[in-house]
Amino acid sequence: MAGRKFGAEGDLSLTWAMNSHVPALVAQAFAGSRIVAFSTGCVYPFVPVNGKGSDEDMAPNPPGEYAQSCVGRERMFEYFSQKYSTPGRLFRLNYAIDMRYGVLHDIASKVLQGKPIDVSLGHVNFIWQGDASAQALRCLAHCDTPTSPINVSGHEILAVRDLAAKFGQRFGRAPVIVGKEEPTAWLTDTSQAVKLFGLPIVDTEQLDQLDRRLGVAIDAEPRQAHQIRGARWPLLSRSASSSSASAMRRPGWCCRPKRAGTRTRPTGGSS
């Protein structure tokens, strides 16, 4: 995971250096390894919200220099994968969420605080951070030579307006909605990932359990976060259609219960 996202527009030359030059150095240094390189769904153009989202066959054509620099990151890994026959995957992650960050946290916190929620970018698909991390590890068993992209996010396209309404019902507060939904958004088709790994462990059917605790998690002290989340995910669960993932499973490759007092930190933000 090499890159720069937050504050990217403030120093574009540094953004390009971190997102394109550093990956080139990494790809050369680890040419003999399998490389699962974190990328982003931002490499795609906006697509209609009434479709399935961008699939891996769609050519990158993103708006803005941050997203363009992410295409540069992919091109560096592609180039050196071809040059050195390095197996890999370009992990195009969209909207990873946790109790402490991500699109659900942002929507819930604005509902709680009575702040306006702009729905102009009105549709998203998102994935629980634990599921995203599990799929990243499992991609090591599905590397291609040369490297190839894989979309990682939730399999559903959800409306921000509907999510805000759901939180409003749970919190007993009417969400403040501004703007009007645009007909396009950054959305990805995750059919390839679902075929390899099955559906994410945490999906929207479990939002009733999730939003019960989000109101508490928003204002929680960092040391309390692991108690509020309370979620433990197996890093390598059974693949939907592949035996190669199970071949990687070893006795030491499982999540152990957290010990009392152990602090957890985010493993990444949305992409």
Summary of the structure (lengths in Angstrom):
residues: 271
radius of gyration: 19.0
end to end distance: 11.6
largest distance: 57.8
contacts: 857
relative contact order: 0.17
helix: 43%
strand: 15%
